[in-house]
Amino acid sequence: MTLIQTERRGAIEIWTLARPERLNALPDLEDGEAFAAACAAVNADAGVRCVVITGAGRAFSAGGDLKAMRDRRDLFAGTGAEIRERYRRVVHRIVRSLYGLEVPLVAAVNGPAMGLGCDIAGLADIRLASSEATFGVPFLKLGILPGDGGAWLLPRNVGYARAAEMLFTGEAIDAATAERWGMVNHVVAPDALMDEALKVAGKVAAHAPQALRMAKTLLRQGRDMNFDQMLEMTAAMQALAHLTEDHAEGVAAVLEKRPADFTGR
């Protein structure tokens, strides 16, 4: 079965991790290609303005397959050099592809998000959680490290001290704590999760698509730029935005007190 099941609703694409019998464990060897293909397709499709990612069944993703680790197979087979190369070609391809997704990504975390699953949720721009969701990075309990860039990502999402607590204790946090720590934007009832995620995605997708993609680039690049670099990038992108038909439509819509009809031109 394909890992990522896709569904299109207007300008919104829904991705469902479809491995429920294994709690959406990641990654199998083909998963890097699955994420890369899904992200590339969205980046190339100007009609997509927002993606929602969730998990099938009772988990968002339980992360690594412990039986595969025990048996030293698949991702974990062979020499240290071979394992390193698979991390680069599979795990890193997943997180690089998600980080490079050009449209806003909304995570609808329906259940446990552990290890790589937690970090995939953390790569989303907006994160909503079911009240039954939990988040954890239990790598040290397994005698390993976050091999997916989580040590870079997690402090940026929850701050250094809280990231250190999660990593060094290996203990999971519940949805309420995740909301308090800034891991998620909102916590909602389980049966309302997808409706709320699609509501948020709809608000995102209502905006001018070119400006929306550029705005995401500014937020992402701004994490690692100094202020002068950000101002230079902003000036260049703003100049492009001012020349679009959607800018003229947006101004007209505000002045005429009506909803804008953005076309991506």
URRADA-V500587 format. One line per field, one symbol per residue. burial: b if it has 9 or more other C-alpha atoms within 8 Angstrom, else e. A space follows every 10 residues. Layout:
burial->???
This chain:
burial->eebbbeeeee bbbbbbbbbb eebbbbbeee bbbbbbebbb ebbeebebbb bbbbbbebbb bbbbbeebbe ebbebbbeee ebbeebbbbb bbbbbebbee bbbbbbbbbb bbbbbbbbbb bbbbbbbbbb bbbbbbbbbb eeeeebebbb eebbbebbbb ebbbbbbeeb bbbbbeebbe bbbbbebbeb eebeebbbee bbebbebbbb bbbbebbbee bbeeeeeeeb eebbeebeee beebebbbbb ebbbeeeeeb ebebe
